[in-house]
Amino acid sequence: MKLLKLVLATIAFTFSFSANSVQYTFVAGDNDPGTMICIAAVENSVLKYHRKLDKYHVSRRFAANKLRCNEQNLVAFAKRYNALKTAYAISKYRKNYVVIRMTEVEAKLPLLHTASKNIIIEVRAAR
């Protein structure tokens, strides 16, 4: 009986984390290739991000060091919206290489205090 209570408590605890997450919807502010790369960066898929770079013939080093998304560098922009896989992949190409190390719990901490909602963010790139 104690085991059953423990399992049920664990399941309830797990669902409470997922219920309090924020969903971001990114809308391109223009059709600029840099904007499309910014949106690919926050999708948290390294493969999609690399494919978008290849599609627009942009080097990984140039994107990491010169591309700015909503007035932030690409790594900070991806990290801000919890796209940690792409933020880590992009950070490898920064001039001042900074290792991003976060546990999954630390990555979700800012989201735990917000109610479930969908936030729409307009994205624009600058070089």
Secondary structure, 3 states (H helix, E strand, C coil): CHHHHHHHHHHHHHHHHHHCCEEEEEEECCCCHHHHHHHHHCCCCHHHHHHHHHHCCCCHHHHHHHCEECCEEHHHHHHHCCCHHHHHHHHCCCCCCCCCCCCHHHHHHHHHCCCCEEEEEEECEEC
